[in-house]
Amino acid sequence: MKQCTVLAMVSVLSLAAGAAAQTPTEKTATEAKQAGSAVKTAGKEVGDAAVAVGKTVAAAAKGVAKGTRDAGRSMKAAVVNELSADEAKEGWTLLFNGRSLEGWRGYKTEQPPPGWAVQDGVLVHTGQGGDLMTMQPYGDFVLDLDFKIAEGGNSGIMYRVTTDGEQPYWSGPEYQILDNERHRDAKNGPDRLTGSNYDLIAPSKDASKPAGEWNNARIAVTGNHVEHWLNGEKVVEYDFGSPEWTTLVAESKFKAWPSYGKASRGHIVLQDHGDRVEFRNIKIKATN
């Protein structure tokens, strides 16, 4: 018989002898102790398993939360040309419904000019045909919109435009839209950069995003006070009729048009400068 087998038999016999030698009370105590140890071990294993499950659930919840957050951000970026419930309560109105050019016309025509189209919910200037103007005039307002200029492109947003001149810029100041890096007009001075009061007041900083990316523009007009905002930064501020304004106009090309910057009420105009430019989320809150 092999040595390991003999040892195993001896061990079993010893345990049996030890068990036989125990009194009933001692045997019960031993079994209780062994059972308690087993319960303790099992409890630890269950606890460890619970912790592991908890960590897994927490990780899964975190992943779901992140996925939901990221999905929400993507959804927010995808949902355009709509007002939130709060915006509607505050008096905002959409100027572009994402489906048609309803509410828009040409500067000298009742219909929108050629060269403007709706593509995938975006208002796009695709070719020359004329400036696009709102049917309705506005006095005091906050205009908010997103724009994307093509590489080397130039466009603008004019406001308080009247129809008694040959061109919109004879009466309406312009919020400049430009590819600051590539368009040659950027070399003519900082008052030609995106966000400027074109040819008069340079933006306080270049807050623009590169050509091909969406930017947010906001124009706030209250009485004679005007503010230009670009991507959340106030970059221009001035007052119609102030000494500073009067001097700037007198030293510019706009001095040739007496009605420039004089109207207390007028139309919003999107400029046809021959280049591709895109607009979305065009909304306005008019106060008079």
WOBEL-V790986 format. One record per pair of residues at least 24 apart in sequence whose C-alpha atoms are under 7 Angstrom apart, sorted by sequence separation. I is the first residue (numbers start at 1). GAP is how many residues later the second one is. D is the distance in Angstrom with one decimal. If there is no record, write none. Layout:
i=I gap=GAP d=D
i=I gap=GAP d=D
This chain:
i=98 gap=24 d=6.0
i=106 gap=24 d=6.8
i=107 gap=24 d=6.2
i=154 gap=24 d=4.5
i=173 gap=24 d=6.8
i=174 gap=24 d=5.4
i=207 gap=24 d=6.5
i=106 gap=25 d=6.1
i=107 gap=25 d=6.6
i=153 gap=25 d=5.9
i=154 gap=25 d=6.6
i=106 gap=26 d=5.1
i=107 gap=26 d=5.9
i=153 gap=26 d=5.5
i=207 gap=26 d=6.9
i=105 gap=27 d=5.9
i=106 gap=27 d=5.5
i=152 gap=27 d=5.4
i=104 gap=28 d=6.6
i=105 gap=28 d=5.2
i=151 gap=28 d=6.2
i=104 gap=29 d=5.6
i=105 gap=29 d=6.1
i=149 gap=29 d=6.8
i=104 gap=30 d=4.5
i=105 gap=30 d=6.0
i=149 gap=30 d=6.6
i=152 gap=30 d=5.0
i=153 gap=30 d=6.3
i=205 gap=30 d=6.3
i=103 gap=31 d=6.1
i=104 gap=31 d=5.4
i=151 gap=31 d=7.0
i=152 gap=31 d=4.7
i=204 gap=31 d=4.9
i=103 gap=32 d=5.6
i=179 gap=32 d=5.5
i=203 gap=32 d=4.7
i=204 gap=32 d=6.5
i=195 gap=33 d=6.4
i=203 gap=33 d=5.4
i=195 gap=34 d=7.0
i=195 gap=35 d=6.1
i=195 gap=40 d=6.7
i=196 gap=40 d=6.5
i=200 gap=48 d=6.1
i=151 gap=60 d=5.2
i=150 gap=61 d=5.5
i=151 gap=61 d=6.6
i=149 gap=62 d=5.3
i=150 gap=62 d=5.5
i=148 gap=63 d=6.7
i=149 gap=63 d=5.9
i=148 gap=64 d=5.8
i=148 gap=65 d=5.6
i=148 gap=66 d=4.8
i=147 gap=67 d=5.6
i=148 gap=67 d=6.2
i=146 gap=68 d=6.3
i=147 gap=68 d=5.3
i=146 gap=69 d=5.4
i=147 gap=69 d=6.4
i=146 gap=70 d=4.4
i=145 gap=71 d=5.8
i=146 gap=71 d=6.1
i=145 gap=72 d=5.5
i=144 gap=73 d=5.8
i=145 gap=73 d=6.6
i=144 gap=74 d=4.5
i=143 gap=75 d=5.5
i=144 gap=75 d=6.7
i=142 gap=76 d=6.9
i=143 gap=76 d=5.1
i=142 gap=77 d=5.7
i=143 gap=77 d=6.4
i=142 gap=78 d=4.3
i=141 gap=79 d=5.9
i=142 gap=79 d=6.3
i=141 gap=80 d=5.4
i=140 gap=81 d=5.2
i=141 gap=81 d=6.7
i=140 gap=82 d=4.8
i=140 gap=83 d=6.2
i=170 gap=87 d=5.6
i=171 gap=88 d=5.2
i=172 gap=88 d=6.1
i=173 gap=88 d=6.2
i=170 gap=89 d=6.7
i=171 gap=89 d=3.8
i=172 gap=89 d=5.8
i=170 gap=90 d=5.4
i=171 gap=90 d=5.6
i=160 gap=103 d=6.2
i=160 gap=104 d=6.9
i=162 gap=104 d=5.3
i=160 gap=105 d=5.2
i=161 gap=105 d=4.5
i=162 gap=105 d=6.6
i=160 gap=106 d=3.5
i=161 gap=106 d=4.8
i=159 gap=107 d=6.5
i=160 gap=107 d=5.1
i=161 gap=107 d=6.5
i=159 gap=108 d=5.8
i=160 gap=108 d=6.5
i=159 gap=109 d=4.6
i=158 gap=110 d=5.8
i=159 gap=110 d=6.3
i=158 gap=111 d=4.9
i=157 gap=112 d=5.7
i=158 gap=112 d=6.6
i=157 gap=113 d=4.9
i=156 gap=114 d=6.1
i=157 gap=114 d=6.1
i=156 gap=115 d=5.2
i=155 gap=116 d=5.4
i=155 gap=117 d=6.4
i=155 gap=118 d=5.4
i=154 gap=119 d=6.0
i=154 gap=121 d=6.1
i=153 gap=122 d=5.2
i=155 gap=122 d=7.0
i=153 gap=123 d=6.6
i=139 gap=125 d=5.8
i=139 gap=126 d=4.1
i=150 gap=126 d=5.6
i=138 gap=127 d=5.3
i=139 gap=127 d=6.4
i=149 gap=127 d=6.5
i=150 gap=127 d=6.0
i=137 gap=128 d=6.3
i=138 gap=128 d=5.3
i=149 gap=128 d=4.6
i=137 gap=129 d=4.5
i=138 gap=129 d=6.0
i=148 gap=129 d=5.8
i=149 gap=129 d=6.5
i=137 gap=130 d=4.2
i=148 gap=130 d=5.1
i=136 gap=131 d=6.3
i=147 gap=131 d=5.4
i=148 gap=131 d=6.6
i=147 gap=132 d=4.5
i=134 gap=133 d=5.8
i=146 gap=133 d=5.6
i=147 gap=133 d=6.6
i=133 gap=134 d=6.6
i=134 gap=134 d=5.5
i=145 gap=134 d=7.0
i=146 gap=134 d=5.3
i=133 gap=135 d=5.7
i=134 gap=135 d=6.5
i=145 gap=135 d=6.2
i=146 gap=135 d=6.0
i=133 gap=136 d=4.3
i=145 gap=136 d=5.2
i=146 gap=136 d=7.0
i=132 gap=137 d=5.6
i=133 gap=137 d=6.3
i=145 gap=137 d=4.4
i=131 gap=138 d=6.6
i=132 gap=138 d=5.2
i=144 gap=138 d=6.0
i=145 gap=138 d=6.3
i=131 gap=139 d=5.9
i=132 gap=139 d=6.6
i=144 gap=139 d=5.4
i=131 gap=140 d=4.9
i=143 gap=140 d=6.0
i=144 gap=140 d=6.2
i=131 gap=141 d=4.8
i=143 gap=141 d=4.4
i=130 gap=142 d=5.5
i=142 gap=142 d=5.6
i=143 gap=142 d=6.6
i=141 gap=143 d=6.7
i=142 gap=143 d=5.2
i=128 gap=144 d=6.5
i=141 gap=144 d=5.4
i=142 gap=144 d=6.5
i=141 gap=145 d=4.2
i=128 gap=146 d=5.3
i=140 gap=146 d=6.0
i=141 gap=146 d=5.6
i=127 gap=147 d=6.2
i=140 gap=147 d=5.4
i=138 gap=148 d=6.8
i=140 gap=148 d=5.5
i=139 gap=149 d=5.7
i=126 gap=150 d=5.6
i=125 gap=151 d=5.3
i=125 gap=152 d=5.4
i=124 gap=153 d=6.0
i=125 gap=153 d=6.3
i=124 gap=154 d=4.5
i=123 gap=155 d=5.6
i=124 gap=155 d=6.4
i=122 gap=156 d=6.5
i=123 gap=156 d=5.0
i=122 gap=157 d=5.9
i=123 gap=157 d=6.2
i=122 gap=158 d=5.3
i=96 gap=186 d=5.7
i=95 gap=187 d=5.4
i=94 gap=188 d=6.0
i=95 gap=188 d=5.3
i=94 gap=189 d=4.3
i=95 gap=189 d=6.9
i=93 gap=190 d=5.4
i=94 gap=190 d=6.5
i=92 gap=191 d=6.4
i=93 gap=191 d=5.3
i=92 gap=192 d=5.4
i=93 gap=192 d=6.2
i=92 gap=193 d=4.4
i=91 gap=194 d=5.7
i=81 gap=199 d=6.4
i=80 gap=200 d=6.9
i=81 gap=200 d=4.4
i=80 gap=201 d=5.7
i=81 gap=201 d=6.9
